[in-house]
Amino acid sequence: MQENEEEDEEREDLQVLATDNMVVAAKVEDEVAHLEIYVYEDEVDNLYVHHDIMLPAIPLCVEWLDLPVGKGTTNSSTKGNFVAVGTFDPDIELWDLDTIDSMYPNAILGQGGEEKKAEAGDEKRKKKRKKSKKANDDYHVDAVLALAANRQHRNLLASSSADKTVKLWDLTTQRCAKSYSHHTDKVCSIAWHPEEAAVLLSGSYDRTLVAADLRATDAKVPRWGVESDVETVAWDPHDTNYFYVTTEAGMVHYHDRRKAPSSPESSKAVWTLQAHGESISSFDINPAIPGFLASGSTDKEVKLWNVQPTGPSMVVSRNLDVGKVFTTKFAPDPEVAFRLAVGGSKGTLQIWDTSTNAAVRNAFAHRVGPTHGEVKERLIGVDEDSSDSEDEGGVEPGAEAGGGETGWESMDDD
């Protein structure tokens, strides 16, 4: 009887409800890498680690997928709860988040995946792969810095790398369908257009960004220039003619895609903003509230912005005690639209209910529900006996699956 009760309690602890929000973060601690899958219960201010997955390689970026991979044949209606992890190795590992105590990824995209399919124990090929740095059309040969899942064609995953290429993967065959060389330096951020399924925005350390139609492989691509290395790129979900770029110099640029310059040097933004004194390592646009932006920096500050027709203005700046900020991501669901997940070099994750901040309530009063009495600001973290130092590890950019089928995505290079 007691055993049955213990089993019931364990089953209840593992159960994820439809009202729960899930956050996935990649973490490196004492040179050991793992994925942490968090559950966030908004109504009771509770954030805890549901389970974790040990990773064989150091993670640099993650992307949530709803297409099952490596489980035999699938059709377009099949749904899953997977995450793609870009690594130093440089492969892309695909993990099933619904499987507890996973030992191996469901699939590996890259030369590591090809080797797994080949004969086991072929040490010569492994050594050769580590030495090879020549870019090719089949797999990345340097660290994978960013991932972007195509939400309209669910079998397509884009990746960018320090090998200066962008690659398009077919998840059904687990092979590279096409490779693109639009840049002359590391490609650190990519984003699919929200409506035009074939258009991919990419940003590079060559200080340019490209909006390319991946079907037109021989066409000249529109190219914009910025003052320093690109950190992140993102389309404006509320007006998809525009996109944002953040840079190592702490700048935010807002561009009109329809006004491509004749050369990168002649680029003219709709507006620019000196948002931080150091590199903007993370950036997000609230999907439910137009004009509401979040930026995070290696200066350890998280800043919230209100973009109006006259331009952007800062709403609030906070140090959330996560160290250097690696990721800032808004929840995807309207019910929790004001919740912001923040992770950084201290290895901690915080959920900030920005609607409880007085400045945010004032700036977005039309979107915040009525309250009675004093509103106390909510910042929810995991209760731990001891905290990690900045030198021991950090929370890498995370992919978030909210209550439902949508996902939080982040593709920053730390």
Buried (B, 14 or more C-beta within 10 A) or exposed (E): EEEEEEEEEEEEEEEBEEEBBBBBBBBBEEEEBBBBBBBBBBEEEBBEBBBBBEBBBBBBBBBBBBBBBBEEEBEEEEEBBBBBBBBBBBBBBBBBBEEEEBEEBBBBBBBBBBBEEEEEEEEEEEEEBEEEEEBBEEBBBBBBBBBBBBBEBBBBBBBBBBBBBBBBBBBBEBBBBBBBEBBEBBBBBBBBBBEBBBBBBBBBBBBBBBBBBBEEEEEEBBBBBBEEBBBBBBBBEBEBEBBBBBBBBBBBBBBEBEEBBEEBEEBEBEEBBEBBEBBBBBBBBBBBBBBBBBBBBBBBBBBBBBBEEEEBEBBBBBEBBBBBBBBBBBBBBEBBBBBBBBBBBBBBBBBBBBBBBEBBBEBBEEBBEEEEEEBEEBBBBBEEEEEBEBEBBBBBBBBBBBBEEBBBBBBBBB
